[in-house]
Amino acid sequence: MADRSQPPPPMERTAFDTADDETSALSTAEFLTRYEVLKRRLQRVKRLKKLYKTHYWALMEELRSSYRKYYWEYGKSPYKEDDNNNNNNNKINENSNNNNNNNNAEKKDIEEGGFVKKCGMAGCKTKAMPMTRFCHLHILSDSKQKLYKGCSYVTKSGQTGPILCGKPILRSTVPSLCPMHFQKAERHVARALKKAGLNVTSPSKVAPKLHVVVAEYVRQIQTKRRAAQKAAIAKVDIKEEKTS
């Protein structure tokens, strides 16, 4: 039997603990060499990297848990689907009226159970979105929803006014265009600017970095200033020639 009077064995010190001690010791120093400064910065970067990795994997675990919960509440059960298919196959030879009644009752049970919930729009057989009776295509028919709005792209002009696309997009989308019409609008803008004589890069190309844009603006400003100085010097020379 182990002696309880003995103290517990000391915990092993990690490389981060040793680095923390060195960093705390160097923090009180009045002057540091270049090597010590770089060493402190390296240890800080390593600690920050460790914190980011821990936070990342915690978020990944939270995502898995949320996905599991979402699929459990709103997902479609494969066992229920196979069972329904077997029941439908076994009832083919029964009376058509009884078969229809059974199918309607079965469909009602499935909808109440939350496994298969069809869109509330007439003629639509797509699965409805969570917390609503409509699918994504018909979500704007729900008067209580606050997350979606219609695409504002004008497809054609009618007698009563312009006809909009109306495809559901997130309300936070700016501009209020669906992905297809957003690309189309970009092409229209690029074509209009090109006709106006403005050189615009293609939307498919990557935008230049900030330092490249700033350097180009500085170059253009300096070019304009040099041209203005040359014009001013030329005017002064002309005046001197006239006076002489």
Legacy VTK file of the C-alpha trace (Angstrom):
# vtk DataFile Version 3.0
C-alpha trace
ASCII
DATASET POLYDATA
POINTS 244 float
0.000 0.000 0.000
1.384 3.396 -0.970
2.439 5.802 1.733
0.029 8.753 1.765
2.518 10.940 3.584
4.708 11.140 0.514
4.116 14.218 -1.691
2.809 13.670 -5.229
5.424 13.418 -7.971
6.236 16.749 -9.622
4.538 17.471 -12.938
6.683 17.453 -16.030
7.477 20.900 -17.327
6.723 21.467 -20.975
8.646 23.569 -23.446
5.976 26.277 -23.216
6.372 26.518 -19.420
10.123 26.946 -19.765
9.616 29.535 -22.497
7.150 31.441 -20.279
9.721 31.588 -17.495
12.362 32.881 -19.879
9.961 35.441 -21.340
8.913 36.689 -17.893
12.562 36.972 -16.914
13.367 38.954 -20.034
10.325 41.217 -19.606
11.984 42.990 -16.671
15.236 43.584 -18.525
16.017 47.146 -19.519
17.893 46.210 -22.671
17.569 43.175 -24.909
19.755 41.834 -27.635
18.396 41.164 -31.088
18.449 37.418 -30.414
16.426 37.830 -27.202
13.847 40.041 -28.922
13.394 37.541 -31.747
13.172 34.701 -29.248
10.408 36.437 -27.289
8.468 37.150 -30.469
8.835 33.543 -31.589
7.475 32.247 -28.285
4.513 34.607 -28.517
3.742 33.427 -32.040
3.906 29.793 -30.903
1.534 30.436 -28.004
-0.852 32.303 -30.286
-0.729 29.432 -32.792
-1.544 26.955 -30.031
-4.517 29.054 -28.908
-5.819 29.334 -32.481
-5.554 25.573 -33.002
-7.385 24.861 -29.755
-10.118 27.339 -30.658
-10.394 25.910 -34.193
-10.889 22.330 -33.035
-13.392 23.471 -30.411
-15.399 25.164 -33.181
-15.147 22.020 -35.324
-16.506 19.913 -32.475
-19.339 22.401 -31.968
-20.095 22.225 -35.707
-20.250 18.416 -35.616
-22.563 18.530 -32.613
-24.846 21.105 -34.258
-24.910 19.154 -37.526
-25.749 15.945 -35.660
-28.569 17.700 -33.816
-29.900 19.298 -37.016
-29.874 16.005 -38.922
-31.571 14.220 -36.012
-34.395 16.778 -35.876
-34.936 17.531 -39.567
-33.237 14.695 -41.439
-34.982 11.941 -43.331
-34.792 8.489 -41.794
-33.572 5.811 -44.272
-35.198 3.097 -42.154
-38.548 4.856 -42.331
-38.195 5.294 -46.094
-37.363 1.599 -46.670
-40.241 0.556 -44.450
-42.644 2.766 -46.389
-41.413 1.386 -49.725
-41.893 -2.194 -48.540
-45.391 -1.434 -47.313
-46.291 0.187 -50.625
-44.971 -2.804 -52.589
-46.922 -5.254 -50.445
-50.152 -3.328 -50.938
-50.066 -3.245 -54.756
-52.466 -6.171 -55.108
-54.991 -4.778 -52.625
-58.053 -2.786 -53.470
-57.226 0.626 -54.997
-59.512 2.479 -52.608
-58.001 0.855 -49.567
-54.547 1.420 -50.981
-55.208 5.140 -51.462
-56.608 5.464 -47.957
-53.628 3.694 -46.474
-51.189 5.831 -48.448
-52.916 9.038 -47.337
-52.891 7.940 -43.714
-49.277 6.871 -43.998
-48.296 10.192 -45.591
-50.052 12.065 -42.818
-48.236 10.053 -40.166
-44.892 10.704 -41.814
-45.548 14.441 -42.031
-46.598 14.560 -38.385
-43.505 12.590 -37.415
-41.266 15.149 -39.096
-39.467 12.785 -41.468
-40.960 13.944 -44.785
-42.518 17.381 -44.934
-43.518 18.575 -48.393
-43.664 22.185 -49.500
-46.976 23.920 -48.852
-47.114 25.352 -52.383
-49.607 23.523 -54.591
-47.896 21.159 -57.020
-44.458 21.402 -55.381
-43.046 18.113 -54.084
-39.787 19.508 -52.723
-38.961 19.015 -49.061
-39.854 22.033 -46.932
-37.196 24.005 -45.075
-36.951 23.763 -41.269
-39.329 25.931 -39.249
-41.498 26.706 -42.272
-44.010 25.063 -44.605
-42.248 26.071 -47.834
-39.123 25.023 -49.713
-36.308 27.407 -50.619
-37.828 28.231 -54.014
-41.177 29.234 -52.457
-39.905 30.624 -49.144
-41.128 34.123 -50.057
-44.693 32.813 -49.821
-44.229 32.608 -46.053
-45.402 35.928 -44.633
-43.632 35.311 -41.306
-40.116 34.773 -42.644
-37.582 37.593 -42.262
-34.417 36.099 -43.770
-35.087 36.193 -47.517
-36.063 38.712 -50.173
-36.592 38.568 -53.921
-33.994 39.271 -56.600
-34.542 42.810 -57.942
-33.125 42.208 -61.430
-35.514 43.408 -64.157
-36.030 40.510 -66.564
-38.444 42.318 -68.892
-40.843 45.242 -69.037
-44.579 44.700 -68.969
-47.638 46.881 -69.344
-48.064 47.093 -65.581
-44.387 47.825 -64.985
-41.031 46.061 -64.845
-41.051 42.325 -64.136
-38.451 41.288 -61.571
-36.634 37.983 -61.240
-37.948 37.331 -57.726
-35.677 34.400 -56.840
-35.174 34.162 -53.066
-31.854 35.507 -51.784
-30.643 36.413 -48.309
-31.890 39.768 -47.084
-28.327 40.842 -46.258
-27.201 40.400 -49.891
-25.968 43.647 -51.471
-26.793 44.314 -54.264
-30.138 42.518 -54.225
-29.320 40.116 -57.038
-29.176 36.346 -57.302
-25.793 34.833 -58.303
-26.731 34.455 -61.974
-27.999 38.019 -62.384
-25.118 39.426 -60.312
-22.648 38.091 -62.870
-24.855 39.387 -65.671
-24.964 42.860 -64.094
-21.166 42.843 -63.755
-20.834 42.152 -67.470
-23.266 44.967 -68.296
-21.339 47.445 -66.125
-17.994 46.414 -67.627
-19.406 46.787 -71.147
-20.841 50.234 -70.367
-17.562 51.456 -68.856
-15.649 50.141 -71.836
-17.929 52.053 -74.206
-17.323 55.188 -72.138
-13.581 54.810 -72.684
-12.677 53.596 -69.202
-10.292 50.674 -68.886
-11.675 48.279 -66.291
-10.196 44.929 -65.368
-12.249 41.820 -66.017
-14.470 40.684 -63.096
-12.943 37.214 -63.381
-9.434 38.545 -62.690
-8.126 38.936 -59.164
-8.212 42.520 -57.892
-4.778 44.133 -57.466
-3.338 44.497 -53.992
-3.568 47.758 -52.090
0.101 48.698 -52.377
-0.082 48.260 -56.166
-3.108 50.580 -56.385
-1.474 53.182 -54.116
1.751 53.109 -56.132
-0.188 53.620 -59.364
-2.112 56.589 -57.912
1.127 58.181 -56.686
2.691 57.722 -60.120
-0.290 59.360 -61.834
-0.275 62.305 -59.398
3.443 62.872 -59.894
3.018 62.728 -63.672
0.288 65.388 -63.536
2.424 67.620 -61.311
5.420 67.349 -63.634
3.213 68.202 -66.607
1.804 71.222 -64.747
5.306 72.413 -63.810
6.503 72.092 -67.401
3.475 74.044 -68.629
4.111 76.786 -66.055
7.800 77.022 -67.006
6.876 77.226 -70.684
4.480 80.115 -69.977
7.170 81.980 -68.034
9.654 81.544 -70.889
7.122 82.863 -73.389
6.441 85.948 -71.247
10.165 86.655 -70.886
10.637 86.419 -74.636
7.779 88.847 -75.225
9.096 91.365 -72.719
12.595 91.179 -74.120
LINES 1 245
244 0 1 2 3 4 5 6 7 8 9 10 11 12 13 14 15 16 17 18 19 20 21 22 23 24 25 26 27 28 29 30 31 32 33 34 35 36 37 38 39 40 41 42 43 44 45 46 47 48 49 50 51 52 53 54 55 56 57 58 59 60 61 62 63 64 65 66 67 68 69 70 71 72 73 74 75 76 77 78 79 80 81 82 83 84 85 86 87 88 89 90 91 92 93 94 95 96 97 98 99 100 101 102 103 104 105 106 107 108 109 110 111 112 113 114 115 116 117 118 119 120 121 122 123 124 125 126 127 128 129 130 131 132 133 134 135 136 137 138 139 140 141 142 143 144 145 146 147 148 149 150 151 152 153 154 155 156 157 158 159 160 161 162 163 164 165 166 167 168 169 170 171 172 173 174 175 176 177 178 179 180 181 182 183 184 185 186 187 188 189 190 191 192 193 194 195 196 197 198 199 200 201 202 203 204 205 206 207 208 209 210 211 212 213 214 215 216 217 218 219 220 221 222 223 224 225 226 227 228 229 230 231 232 233 234 235 236 237 238 239 240 241 242 243
